[in-house]
Structure formats: structure tokens, C-alpha cells
Amino acid sequence: MSGILRELLCVSEKAANIARACRQQEALFQLLIEEKKEGEKNKKFAVDFKTLADVLVQEVIKQNMENKFPGLGKKIFGEESNEFTNDLGEKIIMRLCPTEEETVDLLNKVLNGNKLASEALAKVVHQDVVFSDPALDAIEINIPQDTLGVWVDPIDSTYQYIKGSADIKSNQGIFPSGLQCVTILIGVYDIQTGVPLMGVINQPFVSQDLNTLRFEIHIEVIECDIHIKDQQPKF
């Protein structure tokens, strides 16, 4: 069962890569901050790019966990629906396809032919992440897989994600605003009782290297009564 926790860490970092790409890659960032024109505000099929990013996070987590632990994918839930309607009125179910090229084609339909953005997103969602941490190796978790449910809050703190700055200073280690407030939240619970069992909190933008402009991450793992903190996990 510690294998599930390890994989949750990996998929949380995959999700964080999606969040970072949407902020750092120009083709994606422009879609993220784009204001809808007056005639588009009431369109029921106008694609909200932040919602698409959330759905991609959910689907990446769901598909990767299902690949490693068959049967678990159908018990992974999130707050966003994966059904979109594009400007042509086509209903599209967003999912992670087997190949990057197939994911590009699906995203291209959702994004109304924006091939550049579709390719950028597909590339990051198909990137592999490898996680290694001796502290995690020492944990033994004995919980039957068939009792588990998973809830995903994809990219939490939407306003700070879209509008927030990376330059906010902390107050005694607490950030009142800014990109540092953004989190990927994955909670595991007993599907019969709803009792929380373990979870992962990934902060994709906790600090930025001023030379490379790359963000360092902060991950917290919560497992029953054990709380592990690793500010620089090895990916």
C-alpha cells in the first residue's frame, strides 16, 4: 500500500508540472489570463482554460493511478466535469489518451484548433516523473486497496493562480497571497465511512530560483498519524 502513496506523490508532481506550464509557457499563459469578450461571456460552450487545466490534472491522476493499480481509477473523483463543448457545439469528453499525439488531437478539438497550446499541454501531461525518498521507503501502510476512495482538488486557489505574483513575502512562514498559496490536493479516504486515511499536498510555486526562474516545490505527505515533510523531494 505504500506503493499507492509513492504513486500519489508522482502524480501530484505531474499535476504540478501542468500548473507550472500554464503559468510559464506563453502560449498557455495567454489563454489562462484571457478575458472573454462581451459576446462570449454568456456562451455556455466557451471553454474556460483554468477549468481545462483542472480537468487535465484530474484525468492525469486518474489514468496514472489506474495504470498502476487497476480498479482504483473508477474511485478517483474531483470537482470538475470532464465534458466540454467547443465553439462548434461538439461535446468532447476530456481524457488522457495512450499517446501524446492522440492527446494533442483531443485537446485541439476542445481548444477550437489552437494547435500550439494543445501541443504544449500534451507534452507536459505525458512527461514521466520518478520519485525517490528514503523516508517514504520506511513507511508501511496496511490498508486494502478496495476500501480506498480518492478526492482531487486540482489547482486550488484559482484567483492567486491566475493573478498572483511570485514576489510575495511571507509573514512568519505564511503567505497571505501570491502563487505560493496554490496547491494540488489529493486526499485518500475510506470509501465506506468517509474517514480520511492519507493525502498529499503539493505546492508547485513555493519558491523561485532567481537565476533560472524555475520553481522549487514543497510537498507534504499525511498518512494516518504520521506526518512527513520534505521540502526538496528527489524527482
N, C-alpha and C positions, 0 to 999 in steps of 0.2 A: 504493500500500500504506500510505502514511502516513494515508490516509483510514480504514483499519481501526483504526489506533492512536487517531485522533481519536474515532472512534465508541466505542471501548472506554472512553475517558475519560468520554464522555457517559453510557454505560450504567452505569459504575461509580458515577457520581453519582446516577443513577436508583435504583440499588441502595441507596446511602447514604440517600437520601430515605425509602425503605421502612424501613430500620433506625432512622432518627431518628423517623419517625412512630410506630412501635411502642413507642418509649420515651416520647414526648412527648404523644401523644393518649390521653386517659384510657380511652376505650373499648377501645383496643388494648393499653395497658399492663396493664390489669387481667387480660386474657387471658394476657399474657406471664408474669405473676408468679403466676397462679392455681395453687394446689396441688390436685392431683387428690384427690378423696375416696377413702376406703379401698376402696369398692366399684368405683371406676373405675380403680384402679391397674393391674389386670390385664386391662382391656378392650383387646383388640387393635385396636379401632377408635376408641379415644379419641384425638381429634385433638390433637397436640402443636402449640401455636401457634408456638413457635420454629421447628419443622420447616416449618410452613406459610410462615413468613416467609422461610426459606432457599429453599424451592421457588419462591416468587414472585420472589425475586432471580434465581434460575437462569432461570426462564421469561421474565422481562423482558429479560435479557441475550440469551438465545437468540433470542427473537422480533424484537427490535430489530436485532440483527446480521443475521438472515436477511432482514429487510425491506430493509436497505441493501446487503447482499452475498449475493444468492441462492445457496443451496447451502452456505453456511457454517454455518447453524443446525444441520444434522444432524451437524456435527463439534464441537459445543459440549457438553461433559459437566460433570457436577457430582456431588457425593457423595450427594445426596438423590434418592429416587424421587419422581416427581410423582403417584403414585397414592395416594389417600386412601380410607378407608372411614368413613362417618359413623355416627351413633348408630342410624340405621335399617338399617344394613348395606349401604347403597348404595356401590358403588365409583365413585369420581369421579377423572377424570384432570384435574389442575390445569394450566391453560394461560392465557396472556394472550389474551383474546378481542378481536375487532376493535373493540368499543365498550365504554365504561365500564359501560353498563347490563348488557351480557351478562356482563361480569366480575363485577359485583355478584351476578347470579343464580347464577353458578357458585360463588362464594365463600360465598354464603348456604347452599348445599347442604352444602359442606364444614364450615361453622361451625354447622350444625344450627339454621338460622333466625335467627342473630344478624345482623339487617339493619344495625344501626348500625355494627358492626365491619366488615361486608362493604362498606358504602358508603365508609367511611373508607379501607380498604385499596385499593379500586378507584380511588378518586380519586387517590391518590398514585402508583399504578403506571401511570396513564395521563397523568401530567404530563410535558410536554416539557422537555428540558434542552438548552441551547445552550452550547457550549464555544468559547472563543477564547483562544489563547495564541501569541504571535509565535514563541516558542522552538520550539513544535511545528511551526509552518508551515515552519521551516527544515530540518526533518528529511526526508530522502529514504530510503525503505525499499523495497528491490527484492527482495521475496520473493513467489513465485507463490501466489495465494490457495488453489489446490488442494492445496498442501503443508501447509496450516495445520490444527492442531487447537487447541482452547481448553478449558482446565480452569478451573472456577469453584469457589472455596471461599467460599460466600455470605456468611455473617456469622460470621467466625472469633472465637474466644474467647467461647464460649457463656456460661460462668459469669459473666464480667465484664459481658457484655451484659445479663444478666438481673438480677444482684445488684450490679454495680459502681456506684461513685459517680463523679460528675464532679469531685469536690473533691480528688482525689488529687494530691499534689505530685510533681514529677519529681525524680529523682536524677541530676544531670548530663545532663538531657535524656531520661532513660529512665524510663518509668512502670512500677513494679513490679506495679501492679494498677489497676483502675478502667476506666471507659468508654473512656479514651484507648487502651487495648490492643485495642479492637475494630477489625477490619479487613475490608474487602472485597478479596478476592484474585482476580485474573484473570490466568492465565498462558497464553501462546501458545507452541506448540511445533511442531516438525517432526513431522507425523503418521506419517512412515515411520521416523524414527530416534529420536524422543522427545527430541531436543535442544531445550532452551529457546531461544526466539528473542526474546521481549519480554513485558512484562507491566505491569500496573497495580496499585498498592496504594493503596486509598482508606481513610483514617481518618476516619470520619464524626463522631467526637466529640473531636477533638484539643484543642480549646479552646472555652470558652463565654463569650459576651458577658454580663456580669453585669447589664447594663441590659435587654437584650432577651431574655436566656436562650436565644438562638439559638446553635447550634454552628457554629464555623468549621471548615472541612475542611482536610485535608492530603493531597495526592496525590503519589505518586512514580511516575514512568514509567521502566521499564527496557527499553532496546532494544539488543540485541546488546552492544556495548562502550560504548554511550553511556548515561549516567545523568543524567536531568534531574530536578530537584526544584523544585516550585512549591508554596509553602505557601498561596497565595491565588489559585488559578486563577479566571478570569473566567467565571462562569456567568450 
